[in-house]
Amino acid sequence: MNWKPSVTLAKSYIVHNNEWFFVSTIDRDSSSPYGSRYAETMVWNLEGDIGSSRGDLLWQGEASQGSISEHQRIVEAIYTKGREAFNDEEK
C-alpha cells in the first residue's frame, strides 16, 4: 500500500453555554492491511475560545472516504446539547 497524506475535509468551532468545541474531519489511510481510506471525525473541548489550546478528546467517529456526514451530525448534536451530546456517544 502506498501511504497518502491526510486531507482536511471540514473544521468547525462550536460554542454551547460558553464552552467551546473543535470538530475536525480528515480523510486518512486506515491501519488495515487492506489499505482503505476513510473520513475520521474527532471532537475536542477548547481551553478557552477559538485559537485556544485543545483540551480533552471527547469523541471520535468515522465515515466513508470523502464523507462529512459524521461531522455534520456531531456538530448539530453539540449545537443543541453541548457536552451532553457525548453521553450517548462512544469515544
Backbone hydrogen bonds, N-H to C=O, Kabsch-Sander energy under -0.5 kcal/mol:
donor,donor_aa,acceptor,acceptor_aa,energy
3,W,1,M,-0.6
7,V,27,D,-2.1
9,L,25,T,-2.9
10,A,25,T,-1.7
12,S,23,V,-2.6
14,I,21,F,-2.3
16,H,19,E,-2.3
19,E,16,H,-1.8
20,W,18,N,-0.5
20,W,48,G,-0.5
21,F,14,I,-2.7
22,F,44,W,-2.9
23,V,12,S,-3.0
24,S,42,M,-2.4
25,T,10,A,-2.7
26,I,40,E,-2.2
27,D,7,V,-2.9
28,R,26,I,-0.5
28,R,38,Y,-2.7
30,S,36,S,-2.9
35,G,32,S,-1.5
38,Y,28,R,-2.2
39,A,63,A,-2.2
40,E,26,I,-3.1
40,E,38,Y,-0.6
41,T,61,G,-2.7
42,M,24,S,-2.5
43,V,59,W,-2.4
44,W,22,F,-2.3
45,N,56,D,-1.5
46,L,20,W,-2.4
47,E,53,S,-2.7
52,S,49,D,-2.4
55,G,45,N,-3.8
58,L,43,V,-3.2
58,L,56,D,-0.6
59,W,43,V,-1.3
60,Q,90,E,-0.6
61,G,41,T,-2.9
63,A,39,A,-2.1
65,Q,37,R,-0.6
67,S,64,S,-2.3
72,Q,68,I,-2.6
73,R,69,S,-2.2
74,I,70,E,-2.6
75,V,71,H,-2.3
76,E,72,Q,-2.1
77,A,73,R,-2.0
78,I,74,I,-2.6
79,Y,75,V,-2.5
80,T,76,E,-2.0
81,K,77,A,-2.8
82,G,78,I,-2.2
84,E,81,K,-1.4
85,A,82,G,-2.0
86,F,83,R,-1.8
87,N,84,E,-1.6
